[in-house]
């Protein structure tokens, strides 16, 4: 296990007072490790940027503590923290060259001119813009400006780099390219990156771990695969990727194992450990790509059966919406060219296949 770099201990943050009081963070605790790409993911207003600003020193916690390597940061101003921040806006000095933008902060810290220039050249090499040192920001593309902002922030070799939705202003193609670049920079420098985004795809693509946030709380922390494949809350399953939700009763299947009994009487076996949960009504999720279709005549007694209501061809895969009756729809995504039948027609009756390990029982 890597050493903990940043710790939030029971951190709360409120704005305003009385009837106007707003709780941005509610008793949040999290450890962020050395040399980790850690992402805080959630919708607008969930508290992710507030937590980032508390780590950076731009806001003060109402309660709890922020620790850096075990030492409290609460009373340290931003400029005394070994932490740098890259914001949504590049905030480059338009009248300075690229090289001068990078050396500016170093010289303010008292680094000698020659040493600062050498460091700037190292950073330009790192972000693959060595030939652009004498240009001014207006002569660079948006992606190039973002790389310079990163080079400037990395130049002092901070222990932690905070990134507040730095890719949001870029177009889709460039954003995907920068995702690869950011992960490369984090790996090569060994600096802990704390990244804030509302974009689930960004989070899955770059992160070592993700904290999914909602209404000032962290609902789940885990590796991207864990967050996607084993969500613990309905919000997490719904926010990250596409999910189907079914309501049923948690029951014993007669062999000592737990299962889900749906309203139509079908019983779905579980591999998830739900030994701590009481029997009763629960919500389960299943990803569309973890489902399959067979002709109704091949469906067994425990399989869901429905009618194909919509067929959407996407090239690599085909998405089907299956009407289960009683206004219940299930989305199934099947890869094309896999050898499986993937040409079910609208109006066709089909059975739905699913493996027990694809079913997740969720908290509210």
C-alpha positions in Angstrom: 0.0 0.0 0.0 1.4 3.4 -1.0 1.8 6.1 1.6 -1.1 8.5 2.2 -0.4 12.0 0.9 -3.7 13.8 1.4 -6.2 13.0 4.1 -9.6 14.5 4.6 -10.9 13.8 8.1 -14.6 14.3 8.7 -14.5 17.5 6.6 -17.6 19.7 6.5 -18.1 22.9 4.6 -21.1 25.2 4.7 -21.8 28.5 3.0 -24.1 31.2 4.4 -26.1 30.9 7.6 -29.7 30.6 8.9 -32.2 30.0 6.1 -29.6 30.6 3.5 -27.2 28.0 4.8 -26.0 25.5 2.2 -24.0 22.4 3.0 -21.4 21.8 0.4 -19.6 18.9 2.2 -21.1 16.7 4.9 -18.6 14.8 7.0 -16.3 13.7 4.1 -13.3 11.4 4.8 -10.9 10.1 2.2 -7.3 9.1 1.8 -5.4 9.9 -1.4 -2.1 8.0 -2.0 1.3 8.9 -3.2 1.7 8.6 -7.0 -2.0 8.2 -7.5 -4.3 9.6 -10.2 -7.3 10.2 -8.0 -10.6 11.5 -9.5 -13.5 13.1 -7.7 -16.5 12.5 -10.0 -20.1 13.8 -9.7 -22.7 16.2 -11.1 -22.6 20.0 -10.6 -23.2 20.9 -7.0 -22.0 17.6 -5.5 -19.1 19.2 -3.6 -16.1 17.9 -5.6 -14.7 21.3 -6.5 -15.3 22.5 -2.9 -13.2 19.6 -1.6 -10.5 20.4 -4.2 -10.4 24.0 -3.1 -10.1 23.0 0.5 -7.1 20.9 -0.4 -5.6 23.8 -2.3 -6.3 26.3 0.5 -8.7 28.5 -1.4 -11.5 27.7 1.0 -11.4 26.9 4.7 -13.2 23.9 6.2 -16.1 24.5 8.5 -15.3 21.3 10.4 -12.7 18.5 10.2 -9.2 18.6 8.9 -7.2 18.4 5.7 -3.8 16.7 6.2 -0.7 16.6 4.0 1.5 13.6 4.9 -0.1 13.6 8.4 0.3 17.4 9.0 -2.7 19.6 9.2 -3.0 22.2 6.4 -6.0 24.1 7.8 -4.1 27.3 8.7 -1.6 27.3 5.7 -2.4 29.7 2.9 -2.2 28.3 -0.7 1.2 29.7 -1.5 2.8 27.9 1.5 1.4 24.5 0.5 3.5 22.2 -1.8 0.4 21.9 -4.0 -0.3 23.4 -7.4 -3.6 23.8 -9.2 -4.6 23.8 -12.9 -8.0 25.5 -13.4 -10.5 25.3 -16.2 -9.1 28.5 -17.7 -5.4 28.3 -18.7 -4.6 31.7 -17.0 -1.4 32.1 -19.0 0.2 35.6 -19.0 -0.6 36.8 -22.6 2.4 39.2 -22.7 5.0 36.6 -21.7 6.5 33.9 -23.8 5.7 30.3 -23.1 9.1 29.9 -21.4 8.6 33.0 -19.3 5.1 31.7 -18.2 6.8 28.6 -16.9 9.7 30.3 -15.1 7.6 33.1 -13.6 6.4 31.1 -10.6 9.9 29.6 -10.1 11.5 33.1 -10.0 8.9 34.3 -7.5 10.0 31.4 -5.3 13.6 32.6 -5.5 14.9 30.1 -8.0 17.9 31.5 -9.9 17.3 32.5 -13.5 19.6 29.9 -15.0 18.0 27.1 -12.9 14.5 28.3 -13.8 15.3 28.3 -17.5 16.7 24.8 -17.3 13.6 23.6 -15.5 11.4 25.3 -18.1 13.2 23.4 -20.8 12.7 20.1 -18.9 9.0 20.9 -18.6 8.7 21.8 -22.3 10.3 18.5 -23.2 7.9 16.7 -20.8 4.8 18.2 -22.4 6.3 17.7 -25.9 6.4 21.4 -26.8 10.2 22.1 -26.7 10.1 24.1 -29.9 7.4 26.5 -28.7 9.3 28.2 -25.8 9.6 31.6 -27.6 6.0 31.9 -28.7 3.3 33.8 -26.8 0.0 32.1 -25.7 -2.0 33.6 -28.5 0.1 31.7 -31.0 -0.8 28.3 -29.5 -3.9 26.1 -29.9 -6.2 25.4 -26.9 -4.6 22.0 -26.4 -1.1 23.5 -26.5 -2.1 26.2 -24.0 -3.4 23.6 -21.7 -0.1 21.7 -21.9 1.8 24.9 -21.0 -0.5 25.5 -18.0 0.4 21.9 -16.9 4.1 22.5 -17.4 3.9 25.7 -15.3 2.1 23.9 -12.5 4.5 20.9 -12.6 7.7 23.0 -12.7 8.1 23.5 -8.9 7.6 19.7 -8.5 4.7 19.9 -6.1 3.7 16.9 -4.0 0.1 17.2 -5.3 -1.3 18.6 -8.5 -5.0 19.6 -8.4 -6.9 19.7 -11.7 -10.3 21.4 -11.7 -12.0 20.2 -15.0 -9.0 21.3 -17.0 -10.2 19.6 -20.2 -13.8 21.0 -20.3 -13.0 23.8 -22.8 -11.4 21.4 -25.4 -13.3 19.8 -28.3 -14.0 16.0 -28.0 -11.0 14.8 -30.1 -8.5 17.0 -28.3 -10.0 16.1 -24.9 -9.4 12.4 -25.6 -5.8 13.1 -26.6 -5.3 15.2 -23.5 -6.6 12.4 -21.3 -3.8 10.2 -22.6 -1.3 13.0 -22.0 -2.4 13.7 -18.5 -2.1 10.0 -17.5 1.4 9.9 -19.1 2.5 13.0 -17.3 1.2 11.7 -13.9 3.0 8.4 -14.5 6.3 10.0 -15.6 6.5 12.6 -12.9 5.2 10.4 -10.0 3.2 13.4 -8.7 -0.1 12.7 -7.1 -2.9 14.1 -9.4 -6.3 15.0 -7.9 -8.7 15.5 -10.8 -12.2 16.9 -10.7 -14.7 16.1 -13.4 -18.4 15.5 -14.1 -17.4 13.4 -17.2 -17.6 9.7 -16.4 -15.6 8.7 -19.4 -12.7 10.9 -18.4 -12.8 9.4 -14.9 -12.8 5.8 -16.2 -10.1 6.5 -18.8 -7.5 8.1 -16.5 -8.0 7.2 -12.9 -6.3 4.8 -10.5 -9.3 5.3 -8.1 -12.5 7.3 -8.4 -14.6 8.8 -5.6 -18.2 9.2 -6.8 -19.9 12.1 -5.0 -23.5 13.2 -4.5 -25.0 16.0 -2.4 -21.8 16.7 -0.4 -21.0 13.0 0.3 -18.8 10.3 -1.1 -20.9 7.3 -2.0 -18.3 5.0 -3.3 -14.5 4.9 -3.8 -12.8 2.3 -5.9 -10.8 1.5 -9.1 -12.6 2.3 -12.4 -13.5 -1.4 -13.0 -14.9 -1.8 -9.5 -17.0 1.4 -9.7 -18.4 0.3 -13.1 -18.8 -3.5 -12.5 -19.8 -3.4 -8.8 -21.7 -0.2 -7.9 -23.0 -0.1 -4.4 -25.7 2.6 -4.9 -28.3 3.2 -7.5 -26.9 6.7 -8.1 -23.4 5.3 -8.9 -24.9 2.7 -11.2 -27.0 5.3 -13.0 -24.3 8.0 -13.2 -21.5 5.9 -14.5 -22.4 4.2 -17.8 -25.9 2.8 -18.7 -27.8 0.5 -16.3 -31.1 -1.3 -16.2 -32.9 -1.3 -12.9 -35.2 -4.0 -11.7 -37.2 -4.3 -8.5 -37.7 -7.6 -6.8 -37.6 -9.4 -3.5 -34.4 -10.8 -1.9 -35.2 -14.4 -1.0 -33.5 -17.7 -0.1 -33.6 -20.0 -3.1 -33.9 -23.1 -1.0 -30.3 -24.1 -1.2 -29.0 -21.6 1.3 -28.1 -19.0 -1.3 -29.8 -15.7 -1.9 -31.7 -14.8 -5.1 -33.9 -12.1 -6.5 -37.6 -13.0 -7.2 -39.1 -10.6 -9.7 -42.7 -9.6 -9.9 -43.4 -12.1 -12.7 -42.2 -14.9 -10.6 -38.8 -15.3 -12.3 -35.9 -16.1 -9.9 -32.4 -14.7 -10.6 -29.5 -16.3 -8.8 -26.9 -14.0 -7.2 -23.1 -14.4 -6.8 -22.9 -11.1 -4.9 -22.5 -11.5 -1.1 -25.7 -10.1 0.4 -25.6 -12.2 3.6 -25.9 -9.0 5.7 -29.1 -7.9 4.0 -32.6 -8.9 5.2 -35.0 -10.4 2.8 -37.4 -8.0 1.2 -37.8 -5.6 -1.7 -34.6 -4.4 -3.3 -33.4 -2.7 -6.5 -30.9 -4.5 -8.7 -28.9 -3.2 -11.6 -27.5 -4.9 -14.7 -25.5 -3.3 -17.5 -27.0 -3.6 -21.0 -23.8 -5.2 -22.4 -24.1 -8.0 -19.8 -27.4 -9.1 -21.2 -28.1 -11.3 -24.2 -31.1 -12.3 -26.3 -32.5 -15.6 -27.5 -35.6 -16.5 -29.4 -38.6 -16.9 -27.1 -38.8 -20.6 -27.9 -35.3 -21.1 -26.4 -35.9 -19.2 -23.2 -36.1 -21.3 -20.0 -38.7 -20.9 -17.3 -36.6 -18.4 -15.2 -35.7 -16.1 -18.0 -37.4 -12.8 -18.6 -39.4 -12.7 -21.8 -40.4 -9.5 -23.7 -41.0 -7.9 -27.0 -38.4 -6.0 -29.0 -39.7 -2.4 -29.2 -36.7 -0.6 -30.6 -33.6 -1.6 -32.6 -30.7 0.8 -33.0 -27.7 -0.2 -35.0 -24.4 1.5 -34.0 -21.9 -0.4 -36.2 -19.9 -2.1 -33.5 -23.0 -3.1 -31.6 -26.8 -3.1 -31.7 -29.0 -1.8 -28.9 -32.4 -3.3 -28.3 -35.2 -2.0 -26.0 -37.3 -4.9 -24.7 -40.8 -4.3 -23.5 -41.4 -6.5 -20.5 -45.0 -5.3 -20.0 -46.4 -3.0 -17.3 -44.4 -0.1 -18.7 -41.1 -1.9 -17.9 -38.3 -1.5 -20.5 -35.0 -3.3 -20.5 -32.0 -2.2 -22.7 -29.8 -4.9 -24.2 -26.6 -4.1 -26.0 -25.1 -6.9 -28.2 -21.8 -6.7 -30.1 -22.1 -7.2 -33.8 -20.0 -9.9 -35.6 -19.5 -11.9 -32.4 -21.1 -15.0 -33.8 -24.2 -14.6 -31.8 -27.6 -13.8 -33.4 -27.9 -10.0 -33.4 -30.6 -9.3 -35.8 -33.8 -9.6 -33.7 -36.6 -7.6 -35.3 -39.0 -5.1 -33.9 -42.1 -6.9 -32.5 -40.2 -10.2 -32.0 -40.7 -12.0 -28.8 -37.4 -12.8 -27.1 -35.9 -14.3 -23.9 -33.2 -12.3 -22.0 -30.1 -14.1 -20.8 -28.0 -12.8 -17.9 -25.3 -14.3 -15.7 -25.6 -14.1 -11.9 -22.4 -12.2 -11.5 -23.8 -9.3 -13.7 -26.6 -8.6 -11.2 -25.9 -6.0 -8.4 -28.1 -5.4 -5.4 -28.0 -1.7 -4.7 -28.4 0.6 -1.7 -30.9 3.4 -2.2 
